[in-house]
Amino acid sequence: MDFKVQGLECGHCVAAIEKAVAKFDPTAVVEVEIESGTVRVSGLITETQARQAIQDAGYQAELIGAAVKAERCCGCCA
């Protein structure tokens, strides 16, 4: 799942998010792109847990594509 995250500026930001996600799922893979402000999280962690982890690290996270999916689909396939 991909999140838009405000305030990503350096390697410390990346490490803080990785550490916070690991508390929910130590095996999760976290990919952070500082330039675009995106964070991709994959593993056994849920969307809610991933968002909470990013918030616990001190950042606001918005799921990318959530609004588009809601406009196109009733959610029956999710």
N, C-alpha and C positions, 0 to 999 in steps of 0.2 A: 504494500500500500504506500502511496506517495502523499506527502504532506508539504504544504507551503509553510515555511517557518520564517518569521521576521527576526532580524537581529543577528544572523549568523555572520561572524566576522573573522574567525581564526580557528586554529587547531584546538584551542581550549574549548571553544563552542562545540566542536565535533566530539571531543573526548567527553564532555559533560553529557551530551545526548546519548552517546554509546553506553556510558556508565549507567545512566538512568534506565535505558531500555533493558540492559542486562539484568537489572533487578527483577523485571517481569519475566524475561526469557533469556537466560544466559547463552542460548544457542542462536539467538536472533542475529540476522545480518543487517547492519545499518550502513547505508550509503548516504553521505552528506555532500551536497554540491553547494559550497559557500557562495559562489558567483550567482547562481540562480535562486538560492534560498530554498532548496528542496531537500527533503529527507525521505529516503525510501527505507522501509522497514519490512523485512520478511522473516518468517519463522512461525512458531506456534503462538506468538503474541496476537491478541485481538486488536482491532482498530481502537477500541476504547482504551485498552492498556497502553498502546503505542502513543496515543494522544496524551494520556495522563503522564507517561514517562517524559515526553517532550516538555510538557508543562512543568513537571517536577524539576526539570533542568533549568527552568526559568524562561521558557519561550512559549509563544502562542503558536498553535498548529491548526491548520485548516486542511482537511482532506481534499486532495486535488481530484476533481472529477465528480464529487458528490452531488453538486448542483446539476450538472449535466445529466447524470444518471437519473436523478429525480424527475427531470423534465421529460426524459425519453421513456422511462420504464416505471411500471407500477411497483417493481420490486419483487415480482413473482419468480424471477429467475435467479435472484441473488442467494 
